Amino acid sequence: MARGQQKIQSQKNAKKTTEKKKSQGDEQKTAAKAALVHRCPTQMPDPKTFKQHFESKHPKSPMPPELADVQA
């Protein structure tokens, strides 16, 4: 069992490590979101079919700019 100075030092180290883990977690989440790019392996014959596929299979993802003006 730690006593005196050892106990104080271990408490300081524990506090530092928890703060460091918290800050790293936020950085990792933002980096992961920035790196997340969904690539669908499906090959589409034309833009119309691709837009229909994208709307039905990926509704939560934002529409790619190349599909914005395609008439479905």
Secondary structure as a PSIPRED ss2 file (coil, helix, strand):
# PSIPRED VFORMAT (PSIPRED V4.0)

   1 M C   1.000  0.000  0.000
   2 A C   1.000  0.000  0.000
   3 R C   1.000  0.000  0.000
   4 G C   1.000  0.000  0.000
   5 Q H   0.000  1.000  0.000
   6 Q H   0.000  1.000  0.000
   7 K H   0.000  1.000  0.000
   8 I H   0.000  1.000  0.000
   9 Q H   0.000  1.000  0.000
  10 S H   0.000  1.000  0.000
  11 Q H   0.000  1.000  0.000
  12 K H   0.000  1.000  0.000
  13 N H   0.000  1.000  0.000
  14 A H   0.000  1.000  0.000
  15 K H   0.000  1.000  0.000
  16 K H   0.000  1.000  0.000
  17 T H   0.000  1.000  0.000
  18 T H   0.000  1.000  0.000
  19 E H   0.000  1.000  0.000
  20 K H   0.000  1.000  0.000
  21 K H   0.000  1.000  0.000
  22 K H   0.000  1.000  0.000
  23 S H   0.000  1.000  0.000
  24 Q H   0.000  1.000  0.000
  25 G H   0.000  1.000  0.000
  26 D H   0.000  1.000  0.000
  27 E H   0.000  1.000  0.000
  28 Q H   0.000  1.000  0.000
  29 K H   0.000  1.000  0.000
  30 T H   0.000  1.000  0.000
  31 A H   0.000  1.000  0.000
  32 A H   0.000  1.000  0.000
  33 K H   0.000  1.000  0.000
  34 A H   0.000  1.000  0.000
  35 A H   0.000  1.000  0.000
  36 L C   1.000  0.000  0.000
  37 V C   1.000  0.000  0.000
  38 H C   1.000  0.000  0.000
  39 R C   1.000  0.000  0.000
  40 C C   1.000  0.000  0.000
  41 P C   1.000  0.000  0.000
  42 T C   1.000  0.000  0.000
  43 Q C   1.000  0.000  0.000
  44 M C   1.000  0.000  0.000
  45 P C   1.000  0.000  0.000
  46 D C   1.000  0.000  0.000
  47 P H   0.000  1.000  0.000
  48 K H   0.000  1.000  0.000
  49 T H   0.000  1.000  0.000
  50 F H   0.000  1.000  0.000
  51 K H   0.000  1.000  0.000
  52 Q H   0.000  1.000  0.000
  53 H H   0.000  1.000  0.000
  54 F H   0.000  1.000  0.000
  55 E H   0.000  1.000  0.000
  56 S H   0.000  1.000  0.000
  57 K H   0.000  1.000  0.000
  58 H C   1.000  0.000  0.000
  59 P C   1.000  0.000  0.000
  60 K C   1.000  0.000  0.000
  61 S C   1.000  0.000  0.000
  62 P C   1.000  0.000  0.000
  63 M C   1.000  0.000  0.000
  64 P C   1.000  0.000  0.000
  65 P H   0.000  1.000  0.000
  66 E H   0.000  1.000  0.000
  67 L H   0.000  1.000  0.000
  68 A C   1.000  0.000  0.000
  69 D C   1.000  0.000  0.000
  70 V C   1.000  0.000  0.000
  71 Q C   1.000  0.000  0.000
  72 A C   1.000  0.000  0.000
